[in-house]
């Protein structure tokens, strides 16, 4: 009998001030399967950590850290620690109980065996996919924002940078509409499609790999009545023109992945393109913006 050895894993992390969170988060996300954020309330320094297979994605990690240092002006030391695959999964399961979000949703991992929370739309995800599991404040903010705008019954819906697919699935379940879920990362596209199938809405969530608004098929599917973009502050600012151009009159954009200190910058970029602030959701240090296009 042959015994398959578990892939050795390691946890890597940096500690940075709030101003450097965005570029270092992007650096770790480019190399790690999961990324988490922690803030020390006493020092206000952030620990950004990820889990990856030992020896994999080293060029992406080192290159990403160099770019983060250049963009932020902060040189952060990378720390590594061996992580037992079985122990990491057990800790992930322990830290991922079923979570109510807002008034309508509940997020639970595939490892849970009890009955789902009654009276809520249950979104089931693999607990090993940390980002987009419903634990992160930006994901929670987007789900709460969706509840606030659902009364408009948007028809054409886009989840840009879908990740685990949780927002696309939530919109499909709540609104019973088809949703286009796009991501530049082929692994994310595969995971989102698997999650949609797991939740019985594979026919409603259409997952596509593409480079954001640069994807001709994505542009052709618009204009959109509702767009989710749970990304990062600087990419959101760069995409403001394209978002405004592909948002239907009266359409709604839910923008997230922002620290409170970054919200003003992102809001200003979109106001210059004619969008107006309709509301915001705060979850810890994270802010979600609800923007709306003008009516024709």
BAROSE-814200 format. One record per residue (C-alpha): residue number from 1; x, y, z. Coordinates in pm, whole numbers, always signed. Layout:
BEGIN
+-------+--------+--------+--------+
: kolti :      x :      y :      z :
+-------+--------+--------+--------+
:   NUM :      X :      Y :      Z :
...
+-------+--------+--------+--------+
***
This chain:
BEGIN
+-------+--------+--------+--------+
: kolti :      x :      y :      z :
+-------+--------+--------+--------+
:     1 :     +0 :     +0 :     +0 :
:     2 :   +135 :   +342 :    -92 :
:     3 :    +96 :   +637 :   +141 :
:     4 :    +50 :   +982 :     -3 :
:     5 :   +246 :  +1244 :   +183 :
:     6 :    +78 :  +1575 :   +261 :
:     7 :   +228 :  +1874 :    +83 :
:     8 :   +452 :  +2065 :   +329 :
:     9 :   +303 :  +2405 :   +404 :
:    10 :   +446 :  +2724 :   +548 :
:    11 :   +296 :  +3039 :   +692 :
:    12 :   +459 :  +3362 :   +574 :
:    13 :   +387 :  +3704 :   +718 :
:    14 :   +488 :  +4068 :   +736 :
:    15 :   +406 :  +4341 :   +986 :
:    16 :   +335 :  +4685 :   +841 :
:    17 :   +160 :  +5015 :   +921 :
:    18 :   -191 :  +5067 :   +788 :
:    19 :    -63 :  +5275 :   +495 :
:    20 :   +122 :  +4970 :   +357 :
:    21 :   -153 :  +4709 :   +401 :
:    22 :   -284 :  +4724 :    +43 :
:    23 :    +40 :  +4659 :   -152 :
:    24 :   +162 :  +4393 :    +91 :
:    25 :   -176 :  +4219 :    +88 :
:    26 :   -151 :  +4208 :   -292 :
:    27 :   +202 :  +4069 :   -268 :
:    28 :   +100 :  +3779 :    -45 :
:    29 :   -220 :  +3712 :   -236 :
:    30 :    -17 :  +3663 :   -553 :
:    31 :   +172 :  +3373 :   -396 :
:    32 :    -48 :  +3224 :   -121 :
:    33 :   -362 :  +3014 :   -130 :
:    34 :   -506 :  +3198 :   +171 :
:    35 :   -437 :  +3542 :   +318 :
:    36 :   -550 :  +3690 :   +649 :
:    37 :   -529 :  +4031 :   +822 :
:    38 :   -476 :  +4106 :  +1191 :
:    39 :   -430 :  +4441 :  +1362 :
:    40 :   -263 :  +4503 :  +1698 :
:    41 :   -493 :  +4751 :  +1871 :
:    42 :   -210 :  +4877 :  +2090 :
:    43 :    +49 :  +4948 :  +1818 :
:    44 :   -193 :  +4983 :  +1519 :
:    45 :    +44 :  +4768 :  +1316 :
:    46 :   -103 :  +4511 :  +1081 :
:    47 :    +10 :  +4152 :  +1039 :
:    48 :    -64 :  +4015 :   +692 :
:    49 :     -9 :  +3642 :   +668 :
:    50 :    -60 :  +3373 :   +409 :
:    51 :    -28 :  +2997 :   +379 :
:    52 :   +150 :  +2840 :    +81 :
:    53 :   +319 :  +2518 :    -20 :
:    54 :   +688 :  +2520 :    +67 :
:    55 :   +898 :  +2615 :   -235 :
:    56 :   +604 :  +2714 :   -455 :
:    57 :   +542 :  +3063 :   -600 :
:    58 :   +872 :  +3193 :   -462 :
:    59 :   +937 :  +3423 :   -758 :
:    60 :   +587 :  +3570 :   -728 :
:    61 :   +632 :  +3622 :   -355 :
:    62 :   +973 :  +3789 :   -374 :
:    63 :   +874 :  +4002 :   -671 :
:    64 :   +549 :  +4105 :   -507 :
:    65 :   +725 :  +4206 :   -187 :
:    66 :   +973 :  +4418 :   -382 :
:    67 :   +689 :  +4597 :   -559 :
:    68 :   +505 :  +4647 :   -228 :
:    69 :   +814 :  +4804 :    -73 :
:    70 :   +856 :  +5036 :   -371 :
:    71 :   +491 :  +5145 :   -373 :
:    72 :   +455 :  +5193 :     +1 :
:    73 :   +804 :  +5312 :    +95 :
:    74 :   +796 :  +5051 :   +375 :
:    75 :  +1056 :  +4774 :   +391 :
:    76 :   +888 :  +4483 :   +568 :
:    77 :  +1076 :  +4173 :   +682 :
:    78 :   +924 :  +3845 :   +569 :
:    79 :   +892 :  +3577 :   +838 :
:    80 :   +835 :  +3210 :   +764 :
:    81 :   +714 :  +2926 :   +983 :
:    82 :   +652 :  +2560 :   +903 :
:    83 :   +283 :  +2471 :   +918 :
:    84 :   +150 :  +2117 :   +947 :
:    85 :   -111 :  +2059 :   +677 :
:    86 :   -342 :  +1866 :   +908 :
:    87 :   -303 :  +2115 :  +1191 :
:    88 :   -363 :  +2413 :   +963 :
:    89 :   -682 :  +2261 :   +827 :
:    90 :   -804 :  +2182 :  +1178 :
:    91 :   -738 :  +2538 :  +1293 :
:    92 :   -910 :  +2672 :   +982 :
:    93 :  -1217 :  +2462 :  +1056 :
:    94 :  -1220 :  +2573 :  +1419 :
:    95 :  -1200 :  +2938 :  +1313 :
:    96 :  -1478 :  +2902 :  +1055 :
:    97 :  -1805 :  +2830 :  +1235 :
:    98 :  -2134 :  +2906 :  +1067 :
:    99 :  -2163 :  +3284 :  +1048 :
:   100 :  -2476 :  +3496 :  +1017 :
:   101 :  -2419 :  +3801 :   +796 :
:   102 :  -2669 :  +4084 :   +789 :
:   103 :  -3036 :  +3992 :   +807 :
:   104 :  -3055 :  +3744 :   +522 :
:   105 :  -2737 :  +3538 :   +486 :
:   106 :  -2544 :  +3266 :   +665 :
:   107 :  -2202 :  +3139 :   +554 :
:   108 :  -2085 :  +2791 :   +652 :
:   109 :  -1799 :  +2560 :   +566 :
:   110 :  -1825 :  +2221 :   +404 :
:   111 :  -1681 :  +2067 :   +721 :
:   112 :  -1996 :  +2148 :   +923 :
:   113 :  -2249 :  +1868 :   +960 :
:   114 :  -2528 :  +2026 :  +1166 :
:   115 :  -2844 :  +2179 :  +1024 :
:   116 :  -2806 :  +2527 :   +869 :
:   117 :  -2937 :  +2835 :  +1045 :
:   118 :  -3313 :  +2861 :   +987 :
:   119 :  -3463 :  +3152 :   +798 :
:   120 :  -3145 :  +3250 :   +614 :
:   121 :  -2994 :  +3202 :   +271 :
:   122 :  -2709 :  +2959 :   +335 :
:   123 :  -2390 :  +2995 :   +131 :
:   124 :  -2164 :  +2690 :   +165 :
:   125 :  -1790 :  +2722 :   +101 :
:   126 :  -1476 :  +2517 :   +143 :
:   127 :  -1325 :  +2635 :   +473 :
:   128 :   -979 :  +2614 :   +318 :
:   129 :  -1059 :  +2914 :    +98 :
:   130 :  -1005 :  +3186 :   +355 :
:   131 :  -1060 :  +3500 :   +149 :
:   132 :  -1425 :  +3536 :    +58 :
:   133 :  -1538 :  +3301 :   +334 :
:   134 :  -1757 :  +3566 :   +498 :
:   135 :  -1512 :  +3626 :   +780 :
:   136 :  -1345 :  +3924 :   +615 :
:   137 :  -1502 :  +4264 :   +681 :
:   138 :  -1507 :  +4357 :   +312 :
:   139 :  -1700 :  +4041 :   +219 :
:   140 :  -1948 :  +4095 :   +500 :
:   141 :  -1989 :  +4457 :   +397 :
:   142 :  -2073 :  +4356 :    +40 :
:   143 :  -2337 :  +4107 :   +155 :
:   144 :  -2500 :  +4368 :   +378 :
:   145 :  -2487 :  +4622 :    +93 :
:   146 :  -2655 :  +4367 :   -136 :
:   147 :  -2943 :  +4340 :   +109 :
:   148 :  -2986 :  +4719 :    +97 :
:   149 :  -3010 :  +4742 :   -284 :
:   150 :  -3194 :  +4416 :   -359 :
:   151 :  -3531 :  +4595 :   -379 :
:   152 :  -3426 :  +4736 :   -719 :
:   153 :  -3427 :  +4382 :   -863 :
:   154 :  -3121 :  +4432 :  -1089 :
:   155 :  -3118 :  +4212 :  -1399 :
:   156 :  -2763 :  +4226 :  -1533 :
:   157 :  -2518 :  +4153 :  -1253 :
:   158 :  -2138 :  +4136 :  -1252 :
:   159 :  -1904 :  +4017 :   -977 :
:   160 :  -1565 :  +4155 :  -1081 :
:   161 :  -1274 :  +3977 :   -911 :
:   162 :  -1504 :  +3703 :   -787 :
:   163 :  -1251 :  +3504 :   -579 :
:   164 :  -1448 :  +3228 :   -404 :
:   165 :  -1766 :  +3336 :   -585 :
:   166 :  -1948 :  +3417 :   -261 :
:   167 :  -2091 :  +3750 :   -380 :
:   168 :  -2204 :  +3610 :   -714 :
:   169 :  -2372 :  +3321 :   -532 :
:   170 :  -2540 :  +3553 :   -283 :
:   171 :  -2683 :  +3769 :   -562 :
:   172 :  -2799 :  +3464 :   -760 :
:   173 :  -2969 :  +3313 :   -454 :
:   174 :  -3129 :  +3634 :   -330 :
:   175 :  -3239 :  +3778 :   -664 :
:   176 :  -3280 :  +3458 :   -867 :
:   177 :  -3092 :  +3623 :  -1153 :
:   178 :  -2797 :  +3506 :  -1362 :
:   179 :  -2464 :  +3655 :  -1251 :
:   180 :  -2140 :  +3692 :  -1447 :
:   181 :  -1847 :  +3610 :  -1216 :
:   182 :  -1510 :  +3721 :  -1355 :
:   183 :  -1157 :  +3686 :  -1225 :
:   184 :   -811 :  +3715 :  -1377 :
:   185 :   -691 :  +3414 :  -1173 :
:   186 :   -784 :  +3077 :  -1330 :
:   187 :   -771 :  +2904 :   -990 :
:   188 :  -1030 :  +3147 :   -852 :
:   189 :  -1253 :  +3090 :  -1155 :
:   190 :  -1240 :  +2715 :  -1098 :
:   191 :  -1310 :  +2747 :   -725 :
:   192 :  -1602 :  +2985 :   -786 :
:   193 :  -1755 :  +2745 :  -1038 :
:   194 :  -1717 :  +2455 :   -793 :
:   195 :  -1875 :  +2656 :   -513 :
:   196 :  -2167 :  +2757 :   -735 :
:   197 :  -2227 :  +2392 :   -826 :
:   198 :  -2200 :  +2294 :   -459 :
:   199 :  -2475 :  +2544 :   -376 :
:   200 :  -2700 :  +2423 :   -657 :
:   201 :  -2677 :  +2743 :   -865 :
:   202 :  -2423 :  +2642 :  -1127 :
:   203 :  -2674 :  +2739 :  -1399 :
:   204 :  -2710 :  +3091 :  -1262 :
:   205 :  -2345 :  +3177 :  -1189 :
:   206 :  -2140 :  +3200 :  -1508 :
:   207 :  -1767 :  +3200 :  -1421 :
:   208 :  -1522 :  +3348 :  -1668 :
:   209 :  -1148 :  +3414 :  -1667 :
:   210 :  -1059 :  +3757 :  -1797 :
:   211 :   -860 :  +4071 :  -1733 :
:   212 :  -1136 :  +4282 :  -1582 :
:   213 :  -1280 :  +4549 :  -1811 :
:   214 :  -1016 :  +4455 :  -2067 :
:   215 :  -1215 :  +4139 :  -2147 :
:   216 :  -1426 :  +4206 :  -2461 :
:   217 :  -1686 :  +3945 :  -2362 :
:   218 :  -1732 :  +4108 :  -2023 :
:   219 :  -1781 :  +4452 :  -2178 :
:   220 :  -2027 :  +4310 :  -2429 :
:   221 :  -2239 :  +4164 :  -2148 :
:   222 :  -2311 :  +4512 :  -2009 :
:   223 :  -2430 :  +4761 :  -1929 :
:   224 :  -2478 :  +4619 :  -1579 :
:   225 :  -2746 :  +4707 :  -1328 :
:   226 :  -2532 :  +4586 :  -1037 :
:   227 :  -2154 :  +4549 :  -1014 :
:   228 :  -1960 :  +4407 :   -721 :
:   229 :  -1589 :  +4494 :   -708 :
:   230 :  -1433 :  +4367 :   -385 :
:   231 :  -1074 :  +4433 :   -487 :
:   232 :   -828 :  +4696 :   -357 :
:   233 :   -827 :  +5076 :   -343 :
:   234 :   -580 :  +5160 :   -619 :
:   235 :   -720 :  +4918 :   -879 :
:   236 :  -1068 :  +5049 :   -803 :
:   237 :   -952 :  +5405 :   -868 :
:   238 :   -791 :  +5302 :  -1197 :
:   239 :  -1110 :  +5125 :  -1308 :
:   240 :  -1348 :  +5410 :  -1220 :
:   241 :  -1381 :  +5529 :  -1581 :
:   242 :  -1456 :  +5179 :  -1713 :
:   243 :  -1702 :  +5107 :  -1433 :
:   244 :  -1895 :  +5426 :  -1502 :
:   245 :  -1898 :  +5351 :  -1877 :
:   246 :  -2044 :  +5002 :  -1827 :
:   247 :  -2293 :  +5075 :  -1550 :
:   248 :  -2652 :  +5109 :  -1670 :
:   249 :  -2842 :  +5432 :  -1596 :
:   250 :  -2953 :  +5410 :  -1235 :
:   251 :  -2723 :  +5111 :  -1184 :
:   252 :  -2551 :  +5031 :   -855 :
:   253 :  -2185 :  +4959 :   -780 :
:   254 :  -2075 :  +4796 :   -454 :
:   255 :  -1704 :  +4863 :   -400 :
:   256 :  -1501 :  +4702 :   -123 :
:   257 :  -1156 :  +4588 :    -13 :
:   258 :  -1101 :  +4934 :   +137 :
:   259 :   -971 :  +5046 :   +471 :
:   260 :  -1168 :  +5338 :   +609 :
:   261 :   -871 :  +5565 :   +540 :
:   262 :   -886 :  +5472 :   +167 :
:   263 :  -1258 :  +5524 :   +114 :
:   264 :  -1232 :  +5897 :    +41 :
:   265 :   -977 :  +5838 :   -236 :
:   266 :  -1193 :  +5575 :   -406 :
:   267 :  -1508 :  +5781 :   -366 :
:   268 :  -1343 :  +6086 :   -523 :
:   269 :  -1229 :  +5884 :   -827 :
:   270 :  -1584 :  +5765 :   -893 :
:   271 :  -1752 :  +6097 :   -824 :
:   272 :  -1539 :  +6243 :  -1102 :
:   273 :  -1707 :  +5990 :  -1332 :
:   274 :  -2057 :  +6094 :  -1231 :
:   275 :  -2138 :  +5830 :   -966 :
:   276 :  -2296 :  +5938 :   -639 :
:   277 :  -2260 :  +5792 :   -292 :
:   278 :  -2578 :  +5620 :   -180 :
:   279 :  -2446 :  +5459 :   +138 :
:   280 :  -2159 :  +5287 :   +311 :
:   281 :  -2115 :  +4986 :   +534 :
:   282 :  -1843 :  +4967 :   +800 :
:   283 :  -1724 :  +4631 :   +930 :
:   284 :  -1429 :  +4681 :  +1164 :
:   285 :  -1162 :  +4880 :   +978 :
:   286 :  -1315 :  +4795 :   +639 :
:   287 :  -1556 :  +5014 :   +442 :
:   288 :  -1791 :  +4917 :   +160 :
:   289 :  -1920 :  +5193 :    -68 :
:   290 :  -2260 :  +5182 :   -238 :
:   291 :  -2254 :  +5405 :   -547 :
:   292 :  -2520 :  +5478 :   -804 :
:   293 :  -2519 :  +5603 :  -1161 :
:   294 :  -2750 :  +5884 :  -1262 :
:   295 :  -3074 :  +5820 :  -1448 :
:   296 :  -3095 :  +5924 :  -1813 :
+-------+--------+--------+--------+
***
